[in-house]
């Protein structure tokens, strides 16, 4: 009897196999548990730095809980003048506005001159930051719930704008960022997104965009200097976008214009636990008064690495030369379309990411531009719109006759949605 049942089962299986050619392929929009990719969030590093919190007791207790895996040294502060070198300061806006805000503002200016990183939290940060941050180093937009600021001993300003409804994750990112700027090589640490918790390799092939030496007219020594390295992150329902900008200024050269180079690293990361994938990254829509002078890299496809260079002709009483800033980055399984036009002053970089490849799980685009403003201008604001497009990966099944057997045949990508933010940066001086 058992042999007859077995024979019948084999016959039925062969019959089902014979109709594979005529079977229908259907999309199954339900994500089965077997196909869900769970990517665990990396734990915050325990560096045990001293953190002084200026806020009410409830917020201080929350910070102590949120940062318990990062440090055991959480203290409640009452006087900013008692801050010690090496401390990380967290200042909540509610504490500022219930005390003498003018005195607090002056104390915070002094603290920052002593190379101490400050984390600002809470609502209505703009009035406070407006009195503390140098006019030509402002990168905040007014929509952040956390803003971090640090001035290194070499004069370079660092800042981090965080917009995240998850307050625990936001304060952990802020701590990780401040820990990075206090490292031995903050420029490398920030440029590599080392503070940002992800499984994606975010390291750069080089320390930072490389300013080449400029040889110009006799008596002049024009050169590019880094003045600002800032970051901005925002979380969306389908993933997140984190952007670094490296701002360099052309120094010791004046032809009636001031020149600033903006090199961006745009990190698009989809929510893999919800089967989301990255499809596109954009940098576009020039804003503000400065004039677009140069842009790079050009449109590129079919290669693993793209090289970029931004330059400016230097002339004077002696021979002319080109001052350039060069960098490169991976572009495997990505097509770059750069339709930027200096004549029309339009900026449009589009990195078309292959969502079905590894880059669909996270990718970093690195466009760059040079802007110029009149030498007489004291302060100008410029910026771009940074945008990502995410999509959902769904399973596709082949259903055999009667729907008794389903065979997984691949994936389909649906529900494409765009998210982004404007980011204005003040330059001048």
HELIX and SHEET records of a PDB file:
HELIX    1   1 UNK A    2  UNK A   18  1                                  17    
HELIX    2   2 UNK A   20  UNK A   22  5                                   3    
HELIX    3   3 UNK A   33  UNK A   35  5                                   3    
HELIX    4   4 UNK A   57  UNK A   66  1                                  10    
HELIX    5   5 UNK A   80  UNK A   82  5                                   3    
HELIX    6   6 UNK A   93  UNK A   97  1                                   5    
HELIX    7   7 UNK A  101  UNK A  113  1                                  13    
HELIX    8   8 UNK A  126  UNK A  132  1                                   7    
HELIX    9   9 UNK A  135  UNK A  137  5                                   3    
HELIX   10  10 UNK A  167  UNK A  181  1                                  15    
HELIX   11  11 UNK A  186  UNK A  191  1                                   6    
HELIX   12  12 UNK A  272  UNK A  274  5                                   3    
HELIX   13  13 UNK A  358  UNK A  361  5                                   4    
HELIX   14  14 UNK A  401  UNK A  403  5                                   3    
SHEET    1   A 5 UNK A  24  UNK A  28  0                                        
SHEET    2   A 5 UNK A 379  UNK A 399 -1                                        
SHEET    3   A 5 UNK A 276  UNK A 288 -1                                        
SHEET    4   A 5 UNK A 348  UNK A 353 -1                                        
SHEET    5   A 5 UNK A 334  UNK A 338 -1                                        
SHEET    1   B 3 UNK A  24  UNK A  28  0                                        
SHEET    2   B 3 UNK A 379  UNK A 399 -1                                        
SHEET    3   B 3 UNK A 406  UNK A 428 -1                                        
SHEET    1   C10 UNK A  74  UNK A  76  0                                        
SHEET    2   C10 UNK A  51  UNK A  54  1                                        
SHEET    3   C10 UNK A  88  UNK A  92  1                                        
SHEET    4   C10 UNK A 118  UNK A 121  1                                        
SHEET    5   C10 UNK A 146  UNK A 151 -1                                        
SHEET    6   C10 UNK A 157  UNK A 163 -1                                        
SHEET    7   C10 UNK A 223  UNK A 235  1                                        
SHEET    8   C10 UNK A 239  UNK A 251 -1                                        
SHEET    9   C10 UNK A 257  UNK A 270 -1                                        
SHEET   10   C10 UNK A 363  UNK A 365 -1                                        
SHEET    1   D11 UNK A  74  UNK A  76  0                                        
SHEET    2   D11 UNK A  51  UNK A  54  1                                        
SHEET    3   D11 UNK A  88  UNK A  92  1                                        
SHEET    4   D11 UNK A 118  UNK A 121  1                                        
SHEET    5   D11 UNK A 146  UNK A 151 -1                                        
SHEET    6   D11 UNK A 157  UNK A 163 -1                                        
SHEET    7   D11 UNK A 223  UNK A 235  1                                        
SHEET    8   D11 UNK A 239  UNK A 251 -1                                        
SHEET    9   D11 UNK A 257  UNK A 270 -1                                        
SHEET   10   D11 UNK A 368  UNK A 374 -1                                        
SHEET   11   D11 UNK A 291  UNK A 296 -1                                        
SHEET    1   E 3 UNK A 210  UNK A 211  0                                        
SHEET    2   E 3 UNK A 321  UNK A 330 -1                                        
SHEET    3   E 3 UNK A 305  UNK A 314 -1                                        
END                                                                             
